[in-house]
Amino acid sequence: MKKIGLLYVLAFVVAVFTFVPAEACTSAVISGRATKSGRPLLWKHRDTGTEWNHIEHLQGKRFAFTGLVNSNDAERKEVWAGANERGFAIMNTASYNMKPDSLKYLPEREGEVMKQVLGECASVAEFEEFLKNMPQPRALETNFGVIDAEGGAAYFEVWDYGYTKYDANDAAQYPNGYIIRSNYSFSGAQDEGMGYIRYQNAEYLLHKAYATGALSAEWIFSSASRSFYHAILGYDALSSSPNGWAIDQDFIPRNSSSASVVVEGVRKGENPDATTIWSVIGYPPCSYAVAAWVKAKDEIADVIAAADNGRSAVNRLAVALKREVFPISRGNGSKYMRVDVIARAIDALHPYEVKSMHAAAAVRDRIAKEGFNIEFVREYNELINSSAPKTDEVVSQVMSGIKK
């Protein structure tokens, strides 16, 4: 019995010291002064250990909110990005260079905290007060990105006993009006953490978009969450892999990517009900964007809600296509991706995304101008649900031109 017990202890120690962080995302907070529409944007490209997530409406202590949840989280304990009825929105990226070794045993609580915050905070200022009043240690090591209906846009790098605020509206610090974070904190230990190359990729892409006045939700999905530009190698794998294969390493979209969410806020003084939650559910290169609004409550397009036996139809489509992108499962096979499949998947789903985003933008603008009307959203949901692509047909279309 002692020998067996020792083996269990050794196994546990090995598991702890070979642990690879499951949450690893790329993100940006973009002030309204930097965007095409004048509205702030909150972007989270999610990398995680779970493949299934969807959009859901929930009720908090003070406010109702809509956000991204894990489909297997039956009790909905966590939210990973979202906005509430006051126009306040939050997302995060895990950080791995702030918590001292003595506190490594504490469980991470980012998802739980974001759910609580969405239900209680109406603004960036209220969120900062929330952080100040949290019991310590906070059991947090994360970069929270937040925007609000008054034009607030900031990051808070938060750990157990402190936080540092970075304000995207501070023109002296951020003349271009946006801030990027991956999986390390600028206030943390230098050269520790993760995502340094992904940060460089995002910095290169966003700077070009800012310079051309292109920053928008549409641009983020098409040109960041589906970009295979690599800052160190200086090339785009999507157009520079002659045999159709590439190694999946340090691109923004990765094998672990499970969603891309952009919360588009409102201009100062605009109706907060126009706050739009855009989401690409599933592996972003194999999915397409659909919108939701908090004021619509549970009336969310079926394709991004848990309407398909507890999972979203768009997520099922993305998973099916992703299997073709990463067809090798043995050995290190999961590190190799078929960029020819990715390119064809993007082309096949592009018309659905254009249709969805064009229709949603019209709803957003009507709400901003006329006030919220549930019929606007119902018409949009009906359009999206009735025109949704069939998984088997899309997979067949994509793979019909691929050499096995």
N, C-alpha and C positions, 0 to 999 in steps of 0.2 A: 504493500500500500504506500509506503514511504517513497519507493522508487517511482510509482505511478504519479504521486503527488508532485514529486520533483520535476517530472517530465511536463506536467501541466504548467508549473511555474516557469520552466524554461521556454515553453511554447509561448506563454504570455509575454515574457520579456522580449523574445524575438519579434513577436507581433508589434509590440510597442515601438521598438527601435527600428523597424523596417516600415513603419507606418508612412503612407503617402497621403497627404491632405486631399480629401475628396472634393472640397469646395475650392474652385480656382476659376475666377472670372475676369473679364475685361470690361471696363466701364468708363463712363464719362458723365460729368455734370456740365451742361452747356447753358450759359446765360442767354436770355432773350435777345441781348444786343449782338449775339454772334450768329443767330439763326436766320434762315430765309424768311420765316413768318413773323419773327419778333417774339415768338413764344419760347419759353425755356424748355429744354429737353433733358430727360434723365434716362440714360442708357445702361442696361445691364445685359451683357452677353454671358449667359450662365453656363459654367462647366461644373459638373457634379457627378456623384456616383449613381444617381437615379436617372433612369431614362424616360420616366413618365411624369409629366406635369400638365396642369391645365389652369384655366382662369376661373375664379369663383368669387361670388359676392358673400361678404360676411358682415356681421354686426359687432361693433366694438362697444367699449364702455360709454363713449360720448358720440362717436361717429360710425356710420356705415362705411365700408370700403370694399374695393375690388382688387384682387391681386393674383399673383402666380403662386400656386400651391403644389406640393407633391401629391400625385394621385393616390399613392399608397399611404398617405398620412390620414388615416380614417377619422381622427379627432380634430384635424385641421389645427394642429398646434403651432404650425409655422407658416409664415408668408415670406416669399423671397423677393418680391418687388410688387409695388402697388400704389394706389392713390385712394384718398378718402373723399367724402362729400364736400369738404371745405377746400379741395384743390391742393391739399398737402400730399406729397408723394415721397417715397423712400425706396431705396435698394441698397445693396452692399456688395463688397468684394471681401473675401476673407484675407486677412493679413497674417503673415508668418514671421514678423520680425519685431514685435512689440512686447509680447508677454515674457517676463523673466522665467527662467527654467524652474524656479521654485513653485510656479503656479501652473505648470503645464498639465497638471492633473485635473484642472477644472474643466467641466464640459462647456462647449461653446453654445451660446444662446442667441446668436444673431437672428435666426428665423422667428423665435419666440418674441424677442424684443421688437422686431419690425411689426409683427401682428399687434402687439400691445400699443405701439406708437401710432399706428394707423388708426386705431380706435380711440386715441386720446389727444393727439396733437393736431392743431389747426394750422401751424406755421413753422417755419424754420426756427424762429425765436422760441416757440413753445417746446420744440424738440430739444433745443439747447438746455432749457430749464429742466426738461425731463432727465437729460444726461447728468446735470449737476446734482439732482436729487436722488439718483439711483443709489441703492446700497452698494458698498464696496466690500470686497472686490466684485466688479461687474460681471466677471466671466465672459469678457468680450475681448477680441483681438481682431478688429475689423475696420474697414473704411466704409462709413455710411454716406451715401449720396442723397441729398434732399433738395426738393424745390417746393415752392408754394404759390398761391394765387396772387401774391403781392410782388412777384418777381424775384423772390429769394432763390438762390442757387448756391449750394455749398457742399463741401465734404467735411466730415468729422472723422478723424482717425482716432479710434477709441480703444482703450485697453482697460485693465482692471482698476487702475488708480488715477487715470487722467484721460484727457482728450486734447486734440489740436484741431482748430477750425481753419478751413481754407475757403475763402469767399470768392466765387467766380465773378462777382460783381465788383471786386476790387481791381480797378483798371491798372493800378500801379503794379500789382503782383501778377495779374493775368490780363494783359492788354488785349488778347484775342478773345477773352470771355469764356474760355472753357478750361476744364481740369480733367485729367485722365488718371485713372488708378487701375492697377491690376492686383497682384497679390503680395504687395509689400507696402509699407507706409513710409512716407518721407520723414516722419518724425521718429521712425524706428531705427533699429540697428543697421548701419550701413552695410551693404553687400549681402545682407541676409534676406530671407523671403523668397518669393517666386514671381515669375511673370515679367522679368526685365525686358526680354525680347518682344513679348506681346505688347508691352507698353510702347516700345519703339515703333512697332508696326502701327499701332493706333495713332501715335503722335504724328507719324509721317502722313497717314491717310487723312486725319482730321485737319491738319495744317493746310493740305491742298484744298480740301473742301471749304475751309474757312476763307482761304484766299480767293476762291471763285464764287463765294456767296451761296454755296450749295448745301449747307448744313440743315438737314431735315430728317424726319423719321424715315422717309423713303430712302434718302441717301445712306443712312446708317445701316439699314437692312441690306441694301444692294451692294454697298461699297465698303462696309466694315465687317459686318457679321458674315458676309460671304466672300471676303477678301482672302486670297492666299498669297498676299505680298509678305515677303520675309526680309526684314530690315538688315539682318546680318549678311545674308546671301545676296541681297540686292536684286531679287527677281520675283516674279509672280508665278507660282507653281501651276496656276490654272492655264497659263498660256505658254509655259516654258518646260513642259514635260513631254517630250516627243513620243515616248512609248506609252503614255497614258497613265503612268504610275508616279507616285511621289511618297516620300517619307513624311508621316504626320508628326511634325515636331515644331513647336513654337509659332504656329499660325494662330490667328484669333479664333477661327473655327477649328475645333479638334474633335477627336473621337468622343470625348467626354462632354461635348457641347449639347445641351438639352433644351435651350430656348434662347431667344433674344427678345428683350422687352424694352420698349421706349414709351415713357410717359411724357406726353406732350402737354405742358401746362397752358396757362392762359396769359394774355397780356394783362398788365396791371389795370384793374378796373373792369376787366371783362368777366362775364358770368363764369364762375368756377365749374358750373355743370358742363362746360365745353371741354374740360380736361379729358383727354383721350388716352386710353391705355391701348397701345398697339403691341401686339405680341406675335412672334413667330415661334410656334410651339414645336418642339422637337429639334433635331439637328438642323440648324438654320439653312445650310445649302440645299436641303431636301424638303423644305417647308415654305409656307408663304404667310404673309401678314394679314391679320384680322383684328378689328378694333372692338373696344368695349367702353362703356361709360358707367360711372358709379351710380348716377341717378336712375339708371335703368334697372337697378337691383339685380334680380335673378334673370332678367331677360338679356342673356348673353348668347351670342351665336352658338348653336349646338356644336359646331365643328371645333371650337376651342374650349368648350365646357366638358364636364364629365358625363356627357350624354350617351356615350358609346360603351355601355357596360362598365362605367366607372372611369373610362379613359376618353380622351378627345380624339375625334376622327383625324384631325390634322396631325396629331402626334403619331397615330398608327401609320399614316402615310409616310411620315418622316422616318419612322423606324424601319419600315419595309424598304425604302430606298437606301437608307444608311447601311443595311445589310449588304447591298450590292456595292456600296462604296468601300466597305471594309469586309471583303469576302473571305479573308484568310483568318481562321481562328486558332490554329495551332502555333506553338512557339511564339515568336515575336510578330506573327502575322498581323495582329491588330494595329501595328505601327505603320502598315502600308496601305495607302488609299488609292483608289482609282479616280484620278482627276477627270478622266474622260466621262465617267459616270456623273460626277459632280456637275460638269459643264452642261451635260444634257438634262440633268434634273433641274438645274436653274432655268434653262431655256423652257422646259416643259411647264414649269410652275409660274413663270413670269406673267403670263396673261391673267392668271387668277389673282396674283398680287396687285397688278395694276388696277384691275376691276375693283377689288376689295378696297384698296387705299383711296382710289378716286371717289368711290361712293361714300366712304367713311369721312373723307375730308369735307364733302358736301354736308353731311350730318353735323359734323363739328361746327362748321361755319353757320349753319342754320340755328344751332343751339346758341352760339355766341351772339347772334344777331336778334333772334326772336324769343329766346328762352327755351327751356327744356320742354320737349313734347315726346312722349313715349312712342307715338306713332312714327316719328322719324327713325327711331332705333328699330322698331319692329319691321319696318320696310327694309332697312339695311340687313337685319338678321335673316329675313326671308330670302332676300337676294343671295346672300352668302351661302345659306344652307341649301337652297335649291340648285345652285350652280357649282356645288362642291365637287371636286374631281373624285373619281372612284380609284381606290388604291391600286387594284389589279391592272386597270387600264393604264394608269400613269407609269407603273413599273414596267409594263410591257412596252409602252411607247419609248421609255428611256433606254431600255436594254435592247430594243430591236436593232439599234445601230452600233452596238458594242461587240467587239470581237472577244470571244471567250478565251 
